[in-house]
Amino acid sequence: MTVNQAKIFEQLEQLEQLVEASEPSEFIYGFLTAFKFPKATITQLRQGGNRNVAKRDGHIGLKNKLYYFPASESKDIDAALDDVIADPMIAKNKIRYIITTDFERFLAWDTATGERLDIDFEVLHRNYSFFLPLVGLEKAILNSEKPADVKAAVKMGKLFDLIRVNNDLKTPEDIHALNVFLTRLLFCLFAEDTGIFPQKSQFTSAIKSVTSEDGSDLDQFLHDLFLVLNSPDGSELRKRLPQHLTDFPYVNGGLFESDEPIPELGKKGRRILIECGLEDWSAINPDIFGSMFQAVIDVDQRARLGQHYTSYSNIMKVIQPLFLDPLRAELEKQRNSVNGLKRLLVRLGEIKVFDPACGSGNFLIIAYKELRLLEIEAIQALMKIDQGFFISNIHLDQFYGIEIDDFACEIARLSLWLAEHQINKQWEEHIGPAEPALPLRATGNIVGGNSLKLNWLKVCPREVDDEVYIIGNPPFHGTLERTEEQKEDMKAVFSGFNSLGNLDYVACWFWKGAQYIHDTSSELALVATNSLCQGEQVANIWPQIFELGVSIHLAYQAFSWANNARDKAAVHVVIVGLSSNTLKSKILHQMIDNEWHSTKVKNISPYLVEGTNIAIQGRKSPLVSGVPSLVYGNKPIDGGYLFLTTHEKDELVKIEPEAEKWIKRAMGATEFINGKDRWCLWLDGISEQELLAMPFVWERVQNVALLRKKSSDKGAQKLAERPHLFRDLRNPESYILVPIHSSERRTYVPMGLFSSDVISTNANSILPYGTLYEFGILSSLLHNDWLRLVAGRIKSDYRYTASVVYNAFPWPSVTDDQRKEIEALAENILFVREDFPGKTLAELYNPDTMPIELLQAHQDLDVAVDKLYRAKPFKDTLERLSFLLERYEELITNK
């Protein structure tokens, strides 16, 4: 069924007006009409037919759909809704929505999702989407490993919204107090469902039973409760407070230590808090929840709920090869040795894990849980061969973090406590009694502050032989996304560097991390944007890291960073591990046929392939002598006045026929790849008299002059002296056109040969007087693999630059016969393209639609180009790239 949502919006808006002017009893029938219930059903309900499962006057109930009842003047509307929700008749008839209103407030409950709608009646029409399942449009279920995390986060987000409305939060102290308050609530909700508090639902039940329905005394109750939770048993405070408070245990751990103000919650806040308590908090996953909640309380992030949560599988890509796999290998080696297992357990208690951009603590929590599970497995092996009493050697104070966001710090500390409690439950199941949940012991060493300004050695002290692992997913922020403060941070971190170029912000953590681990037993594995290992950034950062005696010992080649979010952010990342241990195995992870494969290699290059540590330096001229220079196409700086659509061209030629000889086809990357027509006025060589004879052309030229004069750029102002010309005047008789940007999906970047009749814009580079031989080399798989290795990226698309991709390319040495063979194969590619006149290059080079004839022509060329470098075929891309890097290094060395 097609649903006209605009119509629903409009009818509900009219219904609101209608109810104000006439009989309120008509509301429910108008509501059903808006949501496309059949007229026959509505008529039967009006007449008291048996379709109505409600038994009370004025109530309307439709099986599997909804239950409506009017608000009573004698009963609180919230309490009335609670009574109906609890009525067994609702479950029996599988009612989806329960609705009531006094025509000032409108309340609804979704029994399928446990969501509550509490709005002013006058804005019902704006909230129509809450009821779209009535017309078959089910709500999108947020992509979470545990939906409970999302539901709980959303409900806590509603409480946050209410606090923000009812309280004046201006100063950093106000915000910090709110952050502490929310984390305390989260602890209490979790504690009452997981056995930390002695009674099930103790916190929620106390709120229900001892606070007023209007919420007027809720802040005092919470204030007193938090004091009790911070008071040891037998304290004077506990002796003078009522039993319902002193029944709560002493928590300690600093969570309730400071006396922070309690925000005003009121009646609605009390109700939301009770609703939060109805969730099963034992199902909440602390790995996820912190980031979920962070996203909820940031209004700008709500539509991307969970985007900043890093999935378990991606965290494991970092910590598994870094330390879990080696530790597991040691466990298997020592499985039958009492002393070996005991040494391993001691080692586990001495490891430090440090996330210098920890956010809500996802990486630290997973690392803690995995190490504890490994410890449990080691103790189980030890119990088979040596009886005894065992306690865990792993403690939260082995886990260190830095986070700039105050709320994230609070959540990270709390989440580590919750993770400890969950693991202790597993310990009790598999090993025996665990340490009691309360009072809490020291949490992880989570420090609030700017990671790039703090001394990491003070946050996480280490000796040379300490086993410290730096992990995490630092912020990426490209050049254009950085704040002024972040720019200053980078300057400070990279003090002494000649140039930062276009280094990504994440490079700061790699540089500080390399300095932290060099000449020690510590190791590092961080997530980074793939651009850190591509293009010009490689030469800006990696040689300096290698000079510290640090090398790459593990790497994941670029992949899409999937988060638990509805709109998974399209971020392409790499994972890079660093170590000073020269004897450590180098493991390269690459995706083959949608599966990760691990390869042990001699060395991992900064481009994340097997090879030396050489970094490709940008060059002003080609590395190999005799190779023609690649230059930019023509930049117009014209405001569009020198360009014409086909219609504009035809109209101009009709009005001023003499203009035709000055019009040429314009070719940007879009026009070239997508076969679009565009034209330009190429007035190079025109006389003033000829120009004045064409008033319409003259008008366009004057507009260019005005635009250039107004520019803040002095170069553009200078160009106003010749407004009829492009900035650049590169129009050779023939040239090879190379698009600067091209889709990552293409195996081959489409290139073309053109004459001076076509003007290339600066969206392309051009190779003046390039021949079929150069076209063949540039069109080969070998050159395209090189492009993928060294090119910078815009998002994930290739950026073909002359300095790094073309000028640094290690061209082969060839004979005349080899050159002729390449020319013939290159020409064949052009002939095959012409056999598909209706197809654009975008269609021809789309891997899903590429004609087999064109693919075969390219593959024939690929074989021939590979043979220019060596007789033995390359077995795969990795081998081909390793060879090219070796050749590059050889050519640089011999320069």
C-alpha atoms as one frame of an Amber mdcrd trajectory, in Angstrom:
protein
   0.000   0.000   0.000   1.329   3.426  -0.934   1.311   5.725   2.080   0.908
   9.460   1.632   2.598  10.715   4.789   1.936  14.346   3.898  -1.789  13.517
   3.855  -1.594  11.938   7.335   0.208  15.055   8.608  -2.443  17.326   7.081
  -5.437  15.321   8.376  -4.054  15.167  11.927  -3.464  18.923  11.854  -7.081
  19.452  10.753  -8.253  17.005  13.426  -6.579  19.043  16.161  -8.476  22.127
  14.970 -11.721  20.162  14.663 -11.554  18.848  18.232 -11.116  22.373  19.572
 -14.251  23.498  17.744 -16.587  20.497  18.187 -17.221  17.245  20.035 -14.013
  15.668  21.480 -15.583  12.230  21.191 -15.008  12.474  17.438 -11.258  12.511
  17.926 -10.596   8.776  17.736 -12.620   8.363  14.532 -10.715  11.208  12.907
  -7.448   9.618  14.068  -8.420   6.275  12.508  -9.406   8.032   9.285  -6.026
   9.768   9.085  -4.273   6.384   9.356  -6.380   4.825   6.575  -8.557   2.482
   8.620 -11.442   1.189   6.442 -14.638   3.219   6.562 -16.611   0.046   7.366
 -14.482  -0.550  10.453 -14.932   3.023  11.660 -18.704   2.854  11.082 -18.966
  -0.388  13.041 -17.021   1.123  15.931 -19.344   4.128  15.976 -22.350   1.810
  16.139 -20.924  -0.340  18.938 -20.176  -3.371  16.765 -18.261  -6.426  17.910
 -15.022  -5.215  16.343 -14.541  -3.116  19.489 -12.747  -5.280  22.071 -13.020
  -2.540  24.722 -15.700  -3.129  27.357 -16.031   0.386  28.774 -18.047   3.307
  27.425 -16.014   5.718  25.330 -13.134   3.258  24.967 -12.166   1.951  21.521
 -10.102  -1.224  21.096  -9.064  -2.854  17.836  -7.350  -6.226  18.016  -3.678
  -6.117  16.861  -3.959  -2.341  16.418  -4.769   0.160  19.151  -6.679   0.928
  22.327  -7.987   4.444  22.942  -9.594   5.812  26.084 -10.522   9.393  26.982
  -8.832  10.966  29.999 -10.900  11.140  33.161 -11.198  14.335  35.177 -11.068
  12.267  38.360  -7.908  10.338  37.596  -4.346  11.352  36.786  -3.737  10.801
  33.059  -0.337   9.171  33.621  -1.678   6.766  36.235  -4.641   5.910  33.981
  -2.283   5.012  31.148  -0.232   2.811  33.492  -3.379   0.952  34.531  -4.353
   0.223  30.943  -0.822  -0.874  30.033  -0.983  -3.411  32.879  -4.450  -4.697
  31.910  -4.192  -8.356  30.704  -6.700  -7.492  27.979  -3.982  -5.528  26.159
  -1.696  -8.546  25.791  -4.615 -10.880  25.058  -5.695  -8.783  22.074  -2.123
  -8.036  20.968  -2.746  -4.287  21.127   0.133  -2.339  19.536  -0.670   1.235
  20.679  -2.412   2.531  23.797  -3.588   6.124  23.380  -5.182   8.691  25.677
  -5.528  12.461  25.773  -7.196  15.247  27.735  -6.713  17.412  24.629  -3.954
  19.333  26.370  -1.512  16.433  26.723  -1.355  13.438  24.425   0.073  10.143
  25.690   0.761   6.943  23.767   2.558   3.680  24.516   4.036   1.383  21.864
   3.849  -2.123  23.307   6.189  -3.513  20.636   9.108  -1.187  21.317   8.372
  -0.012  24.857   8.457   3.599  23.662   6.331   6.317  25.223   5.067   9.448
  23.455   4.305  12.348  25.807   3.555  15.563  23.916   1.270  18.572  23.843
  -1.919  17.743  21.947  -1.385  20.626  19.526   1.764  19.034  18.094   0.305
  15.580  17.493   0.496  16.050  13.714   4.258  16.620  13.915   4.673  13.272
  15.690   2.659  11.171  13.231   5.692   8.964  12.457   5.329   7.315  15.894
   2.226   5.566  14.530   3.398   4.671  11.002   3.376   0.909  11.799  -0.430
   1.247  11.693  -0.070   1.728   7.912   2.601  -0.913   7.453   5.727   1.230
   7.820   7.555  -0.436  10.687  10.060   1.684  12.576  13.682   1.149  11.691
  15.304  -0.935  14.400  18.662   0.538  15.239  21.529  -1.703  14.334  22.948
  -2.739  17.675  24.367  -6.014  18.844  21.850  -5.659  21.701  18.674  -3.595
  21.077  18.415  -3.106  24.859  21.391  -0.755  24.639  19.611   1.462  22.144
  16.283   1.492  23.982  17.951   2.315  27.276  20.097   5.012  25.680  17.079
   6.636  24.030  15.151   6.714  27.316  18.090   8.205  29.166  18.328  10.718
  26.327  14.740  11.814  27.039  15.694  12.397  30.653  18.695  14.418  29.524
  16.444  16.564  27.297  14.104  17.245  30.198  16.976  18.213  32.492  18.300
  20.572  29.856  14.893  22.274  29.554  14.224  22.537  33.300  17.704  23.564
  34.422  19.964  26.450  33.541  23.200  24.744  32.468  25.772  27.336  31.475
  29.127  26.814  33.128  31.558  23.901  32.700  30.865  23.134  36.379  27.139
  22.773  35.592  27.884  20.402  32.733  30.296  18.349  34.837  27.703  18.058
  37.614  25.148  16.813  35.090  27.638  14.281  33.702  28.321  12.938  37.188
  24.591  12.809  37.936  23.809  10.808  34.807  26.594   8.282  35.431  25.333
   7.809  38.999  21.845   7.091  37.708  23.270   4.612  35.204  25.129   2.807
  37.982  21.998   2.564  40.139  19.893   1.246  37.261  22.520  -1.358  36.389
  23.143  -2.259  40.035  19.501  -3.029  40.810  19.219  -5.524  37.934  22.566
  -7.313  38.284  22.781  -8.141  41.981  25.106  -5.294  42.967  22.245  -3.915
  45.056  20.810  -6.621  47.347  17.197  -6.288  46.173  15.867  -6.595  42.635
  14.609  -3.220  41.294  15.568  -1.626  44.626  16.353   1.802  43.148  13.223
   2.067  40.968  10.944   0.671  43.677  12.212   3.229  46.176  11.506   6.085
  43.763   7.985   4.734  43.169   7.156   4.178  46.822   8.719   7.064  48.737
   8.675  10.033  46.333   5.661  12.128  45.393   4.038  11.659  41.986   4.650
  15.308  41.180   8.396  14.748  41.590   8.722  17.640  44.021  10.838  15.653
  46.475  12.768  13.498  43.980  15.875  15.679  44.006  16.059  15.469  47.815
  15.619  11.683  47.710  18.454  11.315  45.178  20.678  13.683  47.144  20.186
  11.631  50.328  20.605   8.332  48.475  23.907   9.404  46.921  25.179  10.396
  50.379  24.245   6.947  51.708  25.936   5.181  48.802  29.121   7.048  49.773
  28.827   6.217  53.500  30.344   3.039  55.018  28.206   0.697  57.069  27.873
   1.895  60.657  28.530   5.534  59.804  26.723   8.290  61.734  24.870   9.323
  58.587  23.357   5.869  58.152  22.207   5.833  61.799  19.993   8.897  61.374
  18.443   8.222  57.946  15.298   6.161  57.203  15.469   2.442  56.445  14.506
   2.761  52.772  17.761   4.668  52.236  20.066   2.739  54.555  19.003  -0.534
  52.917  21.270   0.535  50.051  24.894  -0.641  50.404  28.127   1.334  50.563
  29.530   1.737  47.039  32.849   3.618  47.404  35.215   3.818  44.405  34.794
   7.585  44.236  31.586   7.363  42.195  29.458   9.109  44.839  32.265  10.916
  46.596  31.740  14.515  45.454  28.668  16.448  46.558  27.282  17.548  43.200
  23.965  19.402  42.799  20.930  17.365  41.749  19.047  18.822  38.769  15.333
  19.496  38.939  13.380  16.617  37.375   9.738  17.212  38.254   6.783  14.970
  37.551   7.775  14.091  34.000  11.383  13.409  34.977  10.246  11.064  37.727
   8.091   9.158  35.267  10.918   8.865  32.695  13.308   7.677  35.387  10.814
   5.007  36.454  10.436   3.987  32.787  14.216   3.660  32.577  14.043   1.367
  35.594  11.596  -0.902  33.783  14.323  -1.816  31.276  16.349  -4.944  31.938
  19.705  -3.367  32.665  21.346  -6.749  33.065  21.088  -6.968  29.262  22.984
  -3.711  28.794  26.405  -4.153  27.224  28.919  -1.682  28.691  31.074  -2.057
  25.567  28.354  -0.348  23.554  26.222   1.616  25.942  28.601   4.450  26.713
  28.916   5.475  23.087  25.217   4.947  22.487  24.382   7.275  25.353  26.962
   9.817  24.239  25.305   9.936  20.834  21.859  10.312  22.396  22.728  13.331
  24.527  24.348  15.075  21.553  21.364  16.294  19.543  23.447  16.536  16.358
  24.433  12.862  16.669  21.029  11.355  17.425  20.205  10.645  13.794  23.461
   8.683  13.653  22.938   6.820  16.925  25.851   4.506  17.508  28.030   5.922
  14.752  30.871   6.490  17.180  30.654   3.065  18.697  33.390   0.853  17.336
  32.153  -2.663  16.678  33.552  -5.610  18.610  34.963  -7.196  15.454  36.914
  -4.054  14.578  38.297  -3.682  18.090  39.441  -7.295  17.895  41.338  -6.494
  14.685  43.485  -4.207  16.829  43.944  -6.150  20.069  43.947  -9.718  18.775
  47.167  -9.623  16.719  48.757  -7.080  19.062  48.588  -9.096  22.293  45.716
 -11.601  22.490  47.103 -14.004  19.879  50.629 -14.062  21.384  49.181 -14.572
  24.858  46.923 -17.367  23.637  49.896 -19.005  21.909  51.744 -18.874  25.231
  48.734 -20.420  26.982  48.678 -23.335  24.515  52.434 -23.791  24.903  52.216
 -23.910  28.715  48.852 -25.690  29.029  50.379 -28.732  30.790  53.007 -26.855
  32.817  52.163 -25.680  36.327  55.057 -23.217  36.431  54.423 -22.034  32.885
  50.763 -21.328  33.601  51.610 -19.524  36.844  54.153 -17.359  35.016  51.483
 -16.506  32.444  49.021 -15.521  35.171  51.626 -13.268  36.771  52.324 -11.735
  33.370  48.623 -11.033  32.824  48.563  -9.132  36.104  51.450  -6.906  34.996
  50.303  -5.957  31.476  49.213  -2.350  30.949  46.731  -1.331  28.268  46.621
   2.345  27.293  44.127   4.096  25.001  45.244   7.737  24.577  41.927   8.756
  22.928  39.600   6.404  24.752  36.186   8.021  24.270  33.644   6.001  26.250
  36.199   3.253  26.788  35.168   0.718  24.111  38.706  -0.496  23.412  39.672
  -0.674  27.084  36.499  -2.539  28.039  36.937  -5.177  25.316  40.642  -5.526
  26.147  39.822  -5.972  29.856  37.118  -8.558  29.191  39.242 -10.546  26.729
  42.224 -10.635  29.089  39.992 -11.752  31.957  38.484 -14.507  29.796  41.986
 -15.640  28.815  42.903 -15.652  32.503  39.868 -17.790  33.323  40.892 -20.267
  30.628  44.465 -20.382  31.985  43.220 -21.005  35.528  40.902 -23.766  34.311
  43.923 -25.435  32.688  45.883 -25.004  35.925  43.042 -26.448  38.029  43.251
 -29.687  36.065  46.845 -30.245  37.133  47.186 -28.252  40.370  44.451 -27.799
  42.952  44.269 -24.554  44.839  42.392 -21.342  45.535  42.639 -18.749  42.797
  41.995 -15.020  42.615  42.224 -12.797  39.589  45.550 -11.071  38.995  43.995
  -8.622  36.515  42.735  -5.347  37.966  41.143  -2.262  36.459  44.096  -0.101
  37.449  46.098  -1.821  34.672  43.942   0.055  32.134  44.772   3.639  31.228
  43.000   6.190  29.081  42.948   9.841  28.083  39.770  11.531  26.901  39.072
  15.193  26.270  35.292  14.926  26.700  34.233  15.118  30.351  31.113  12.975
  29.963  32.975  10.302  28.003  35.503  10.108  30.867  32.741   9.523  33.398
  31.111   6.902  31.204  34.429   5.115  30.555  35.108   4.815  34.302  31.588
   3.567  34.966  31.633   1.108  32.053  34.856  -0.477  33.301  33.195  -1.115
  36.677  30.184  -2.657  34.988  32.422  -4.828  32.787  34.300  -5.999  35.882
  31.041  -7.026  37.529  29.895  -8.946  34.443  33.191 -10.809  34.182  33.143
 -11.605  37.894  29.805 -13.354  37.320  31.522 -15.574  34.739  34.421 -16.119
  37.158  31.971 -17.402  39.777  30.465 -19.756  37.224  33.772 -21.256  36.032
  36.317 -20.776  38.842  34.671 -20.062  42.182  33.887 -17.140  44.497  34.837
 -13.737  43.124  35.636 -10.631  45.085  32.408  -8.943  46.249  30.962  -6.337
  43.907  30.874  -3.733  46.676  32.518  -1.692  47.857  33.981  -0.730  44.487
  37.727  -0.766  44.130  39.861   1.564  42.023  38.646   2.029  38.494  40.828
   2.268  35.428  43.200   5.196  35.220  41.038   7.360  32.961  42.376  10.917
  32.767  40.395  13.868  31.447  42.347  16.190  29.195  43.859  16.874  25.791
  45.876  13.801  24.825  48.147  15.855  22.596  49.120  18.227  25.408  49.516
  15.660  28.201  52.719  13.746  28.903  51.787  10.122  28.221  54.522   8.857
  30.528  52.847  10.634  33.439  49.442   9.193  32.544  50.747   5.657  31.990
  54.225   5.311  33.540  56.403   2.562  32.079  59.850   1.128  32.450  61.853
  -0.069  29.456  60.848  -3.719  29.939  57.205  -3.117  30.908  54.602  -4.803
  28.722  52.456  -1.835  27.655  50.064  -1.912  24.712  48.789   1.331  23.198
  45.485   0.818  21.386  42.584   2.855  20.084  40.790   4.759  17.375  41.965
   8.395  17.618  40.057  11.199  15.857  40.705  11.505  12.123  39.859  15.121
  11.081  41.295  16.008   7.698  42.908  19.371   6.953  39.616  21.205   6.357
  37.841  19.769   9.419  40.277  20.862  12.108  39.609  23.609  14.626  42.166
  26.299  15.357  43.012  24.569  18.640  43.616  21.286  16.820  45.882  23.052
  14.327  47.909  24.428  17.241  48.027  20.943  18.769  49.522  19.578  15.569
  52.152  22.297  15.410  53.181  21.487  18.968  53.243  17.716  18.447  55.262
  18.001  15.246  57.601  20.702  16.459  60.809  20.427  14.464  59.184  18.927
  11.367  59.966  20.825   8.172  56.400  20.554   6.919  53.135  19.002   8.033
  51.727  19.051   4.507  48.232  17.604   4.552  48.845  15.240   7.476  45.678
  13.900   9.047  45.025  14.733  12.703  45.362  11.056  13.629  49.066  11.261
  12.733  49.624  13.037  16.068  48.825   9.862  17.996  51.150   7.776  15.830
  54.021  10.191  16.370  53.493  10.475  20.141  52.947   6.711  20.300  56.161
   5.984  18.414  58.075   8.216  20.811  56.499   6.436  23.792  57.393   2.911
  22.657  60.784   3.394  21.004  63.627   1.450  22.627  61.152  -0.333  24.952
  59.115  -3.527  25.070  55.914  -1.542  24.615  53.924  -1.862  21.392  51.172
   0.017  19.617  48.273  -0.633  17.258  45.973   2.196  16.215  43.251   2.767
  13.683  43.953   5.501  11.127  42.466   6.937   7.994  43.857   5.089   4.991
  45.281   8.404   3.745  48.020   8.173   6.394  49.532   5.350   4.334  48.913
   6.884   0.907  50.063   9.808  -1.163  52.144  12.651   0.224  51.366  11.881
   3.876  53.635   8.825   3.813  56.767  10.915   3.213  55.673  13.492   5.805
  55.416  11.124   8.776  56.792   7.622   8.260  60.530   8.281   7.686  60.631
  10.145  11.023  58.922   7.245  12.796  61.351   4.732  11.299  64.306   6.894
  12.398  63.258   6.184  16.001  64.054   2.507  15.433  60.364   1.632  15.296
  58.931  -0.544  12.530  55.495  -1.699  11.391  54.932  -5.209  12.715  51.232
  -5.646  11.920  48.877  -4.008   9.460  45.415  -4.297   7.993  45.140  -2.864
   4.508  42.349  -0.371   3.847  38.805  -1.470   4.633  35.451   0.126   5.392
  35.124   0.999   9.068  31.735  -0.436   9.990  30.143   0.879  13.162  26.930
  -0.173  14.847  24.838   2.577  13.335  21.834   2.996  11.110  23.892   4.983
   8.622  27.296   3.405   8.902  29.782   6.124   8.206  31.637   5.542   4.948
  35.120   5.801   6.431  38.012   3.840   4.971  40.695   3.005   7.472  43.832
   0.997   8.087  45.170  -0.556  11.269  48.883  -0.129  11.876  50.943  -1.714
  14.641  54.387  -0.459  15.700  57.173  -2.115  17.678  60.846  -1.581  18.471
  61.429  -5.333  18.576  63.399  -6.119  15.411  62.902  -9.870  15.921  59.125
  -9.637  16.017  57.228 -11.336  13.172  55.672  -8.984  10.626  52.059  -9.927
   9.833  50.201  -8.315   6.954  46.405  -8.687   6.769  44.725  -8.245   3.397
  41.201  -8.774   2.130  40.912 -11.466  -0.542  37.470 -12.518  -1.827  35.800
 -10.743   1.113  37.871 -12.645   3.667  40.860 -11.528   5.687  44.091 -13.405
   5.038  47.231 -13.083   7.154  50.683 -13.286   5.591  54.042 -13.370   7.362
  56.388 -11.027   5.479  59.972  -9.829   5.801  59.004  -6.196   6.212  55.862
  -4.067   5.958  56.337  -0.847   4.041  54.534   2.361   5.062  52.197   1.666
   2.119  51.150  -1.522   3.935  52.558  -3.961   1.411  55.649  -6.116   1.656
  58.669  -3.962   0.972  61.287  -1.707   2.480  60.617   1.381   4.564  61.170
   3.664   1.583  58.649   6.519   1.281  57.781   7.870  -2.154  58.764  11.520
  -2.320  56.838  13.951  -4.478  58.888  15.163  -7.439  58.736  18.156  -9.770
  59.856  16.094 -12.772  59.665  12.418 -13.798  62.017  10.023 -12.036  63.027
   8.362 -15.314  64.773  10.520 -17.916  63.129  10.897 -21.315  59.585  10.598
 -19.898  57.343  13.562 -20.866  56.009  15.822 -18.111  52.419  15.698 -16.885
  50.814  19.110 -16.296  47.499  20.418 -15.059  44.680  21.158 -17.453  43.466
  24.722 -17.884  42.106  26.559 -14.865  39.577  29.199 -15.970  38.902  31.442
 -12.873  35.917  32.842 -14.766  32.830  32.368 -12.599  31.422  30.177 -15.374
  31.113  33.041 -17.898  33.520  31.459 -20.396  31.567  28.173 -20.411  28.446
  27.269 -22.382  25.848  24.555 -22.344  24.900  23.108 -25.727  21.747  25.239
 -25.743  23.713  28.392 -24.906  26.264  27.575 -27.609  23.566  27.101 -30.258
  21.794  30.327 -29.246  25.055  32.296 -29.307  25.963  31.002 -32.762  22.521
  32.023 -34.045  22.940  35.551 -32.702  26.665  35.938 -33.388  27.737  33.420
 -36.071  31.288  34.752 -35.979  31.623  33.357 -32.434  31.530  29.765 -33.696
  35.216  29.663 -34.587  36.081  30.657 -30.978  34.021  27.918 -29.362  35.685
  24.628 -28.447  34.517  21.551 -26.617  35.439  21.739 -22.900  36.448  18.535
 -21.183  36.473  18.181 -17.412  36.665  14.820 -15.669  32.867  14.627 -15.408
  32.347  15.390 -19.100  35.030  12.876 -20.088  33.887   9.972 -17.943  30.134
  10.537 -18.190  29.986  11.609 -21.836  28.460  15.035 -21.165  28.639  17.986
 -23.551  30.140  21.269 -22.423  31.651  24.117 -24.380  33.909  27.066 -23.742
  34.967  30.332 -25.324  38.637  29.786 -26.146  39.629  33.310 -27.205  43.389
  32.851 -27.368  44.610  34.966 -30.323  41.464  37.066 -30.754  41.881  40.758
 -31.514  40.069  43.496 -29.613  38.225  44.468 -32.768  36.945  40.907 -33.255
  35.874  40.749 -29.618  33.981  44.050 -29.728  32.176  42.845 -32.830  30.478
  40.162 -30.698  28.448  42.005 -27.984  27.203  38.863 -26.237  30.709  37.431
 -26.021  31.984  40.833 -24.928  29.406  40.948 -22.107  30.591  37.574 -20.800
  34.208  38.742 -20.914  33.331  41.892 -18.936  31.658  39.748 -16.284  34.888
  37.744 -15.990  36.848  40.980 -15.562  34.518  42.188 -12.814  34.703  38.855
 -10.985  38.514  38.788 -11.083  38.833  42.398  -9.906  36.654  41.672  -6.869
  38.643  38.587  -5.904  40.738  38.665  -2.725  43.387  36.664  -4.583  46.074
  38.903  -6.070  46.738  36.428  -8.859  43.090  36.559  -9.910  43.171  40.369
  -9.771  46.147  40.359 -12.127  44.211  38.116 -14.532  41.545  40.828 -14.849
  43.949  42.488 -17.318  43.172  39.652 -19.794  39.609  38.639 -18.898  38.934
  36.902 -22.216  41.455  34.131 -21.456  41.646  31.198 -19.063  44.377  31.457
 -16.456  46.211  28.639 -18.255  46.645  28.398 -22.013  47.726  24.789 -22.464
  46.337  23.550 -25.748  48.844  21.246 -27.457  48.039  19.714 -30.837  47.618
  16.350 -29.093  47.629  15.134 -25.507  46.655  12.346 -23.142  43.902  13.331
 -20.725  44.157  11.920 -17.166  41.219  12.604 -14.786  42.498  13.793 -11.419
  39.728  12.025  -9.487  38.336   8.602 -10.220  36.111   6.079  -8.437  37.815
   3.501  -6.232  35.601   0.810  -7.777  37.331   0.987 -11.154  40.150  -1.415
 -11.882  41.419   0.994 -14.533  41.230   4.787 -14.501  39.799   5.766 -17.922
  42.168   7.965 -19.935  41.883   9.422 -23.420  43.755  10.922 -26.369  42.618
  14.324 -27.654  43.554  17.026 -30.129  43.651  20.809 -29.733  39.951  20.978
 -30.698  39.168  19.924 -27.102  40.149  22.076 -24.120  40.920  20.152 -20.950
  39.992  21.889 -17.701  41.963  21.662 -14.481  39.775  18.746 -13.371  42.277
  16.726 -15.412  45.987  16.532 -15.926  47.310  16.382 -19.478  50.389  14.815
 -21.043  51.208  17.101 -23.999  52.112  15.148 -27.161  51.727  11.885 -25.252
  51.822   8.856 -27.567  50.062   5.498 -27.623  53.023   4.079 -25.715  52.546
   6.412 -22.718  48.772   5.840 -22.964  49.400   2.089 -22.774  51.647   2.262
 -19.738  49.292   4.615 -17.867  46.263   2.457 -18.742  47.868  -0.773 -17.507
  46.953  -2.652 -14.367  50.524  -2.221 -13.150  50.282   1.565 -13.251  46.794
   1.501 -11.741  48.076  -0.682  -8.898  50.819   1.889  -8.346  48.150   4.598
  -8.315  46.173   2.712  -5.663  49.347   2.340  -3.596  50.678   5.898  -3.562
  47.785   8.182  -4.507  46.000  10.359  -2.027  42.256   9.936  -1.675  39.170
  12.082  -1.564  37.076   9.895   0.753  37.917   6.606  -0.953  38.269   7.830
  -4.553  41.702   8.081  -6.164  43.441  11.425  -6.560  45.927  11.272  -9.419
  48.701  13.787  -8.735  51.667  14.489 -10.975  54.207  14.788  -8.147  53.700
  11.411  -6.461  51.745   9.177  -8.843  53.237  10.161 -12.201  56.645  11.713
 -11.564  57.693   9.058  -9.018  56.479   6.162 -11.169  59.350   3.765 -11.998
  58.960   3.534 -15.778  60.509   0.483 -17.451  63.422   0.424 -19.883  62.141
  -0.767 -23.287  63.337  -1.686 -26.747  61.775  -0.335 -29.940  59.958  -3.631
 -30.514  58.521  -3.608 -26.998  57.374  -0.026 -27.470  55.598  -0.939 -30.710
  53.859  -3.893 -29.054  52.539  -1.649 -26.249  51.366   0.937 -28.801  49.432
  -1.697 -30.761  47.747  -3.080 -27.645  46.907   0.434 -26.420  45.397   1.323
 -29.793  43.293  -1.828 -29.625  41.738  -0.577 -26.357  40.653   2.604 -28.148
  39.231   0.568 -31.060  37.231  -1.638 -28.669  35.828   1.444 -26.926  34.594
   2.695 -30.287  32.654  -0.547 -30.737  30.322   0.670 -27.954  29.278   4.117
 -29.208  26.256   4.415 -26.912  28.224   3.691 -23.748  29.942   6.258 -21.540
  33.351   5.574 -20.054  31.629   5.366 -16.664  29.600   2.432 -17.995  32.490
   0.855 -19.887  34.802   0.935 -16.844  32.237  -0.012 -14.225  33.465  -3.452
 -13.073  29.865  -4.678 -13.030  29.117  -3.657 -16.639  32.537  -3.633 -18.335
  32.236  -5.412 -21.715  34.233  -8.626 -21.867  35.926  -7.439 -25.069  37.248
  -4.295 -23.352  38.349  -6.256 -20.293  40.212  -8.719 -22.547  41.917  -5.852
 -24.408  43.122  -4.416 -21.100  44.290  -7.781 -19.830  46.308  -8.352 -23.015
  47.975  -4.998 -22.402  48.538  -5.852 -18.716  50.485  -9.004 -19.559  52.702
  -7.104 -21.983  53.404  -4.251 -19.551  54.257  -6.675 -16.724  56.786  -8.346
 -19.037  58.548  -5.022 -19.534  59.647  -5.283 -15.906  60.429  -8.998 -15.660
  59.832 -12.191 -17.589  58.237 -14.097 -14.687  54.567 -13.108 -14.191  53.595
 -11.486 -10.909  51.456 -13.858  -8.865  49.322 -11.063  -7.385  49.040  -7.338
  -6.737  51.113  -7.550  -3.566  54.082  -9.005  -5.441  53.715  -6.485  -8.247
  53.750  -3.562  -5.829  56.680  -4.925  -3.859  58.612  -5.149  -7.121  57.717
  -1.572  -8.093  58.866  -0.271  -4.718  62.170  -2.087  -5.147  62.593  -0.584
  -8.606  61.746   2.860  -7.274  64.357   2.483  -4.531  66.925   1.291  -7.076
  66.259   4.279  -9.354  66.426   6.741  -6.436  69.679   5.203  -5.205  71.280
   5.483  -8.643  70.244   9.096  -9.159
